[in-house]
Amino acid sequence: MQCSVCGAEAENLTSGDFDGLVVRCKRCGEYEVADAVLNDLLRLDFDARVAALEMAKRAAGPDTRPAIALDAA
């Protein structure tokens, strides 16, 4: 699969009980995107997607996976 943020090769870590996408990318790291936000995220330009991920990383706790939320996208 491709990373939803940068487009690089990425790994899909999504479990069956998560309503969205969990991604591990060599460039962007590990993050999640709720299904309700995914299409909006993909419509953003590159800089806006990177900014949404950076905002999610800042909001995440030290042991928490960053989650791109509707207000971040």
Secondary structure, DSSP 4 states (H G I P E B T S, - for coil): -B-TTT-SBEEE---TT-SEEEEEETTTEEEEEEHHHHHHHHHS-HHHHHHHHHHHHHHS-TTS--EE-TTT-
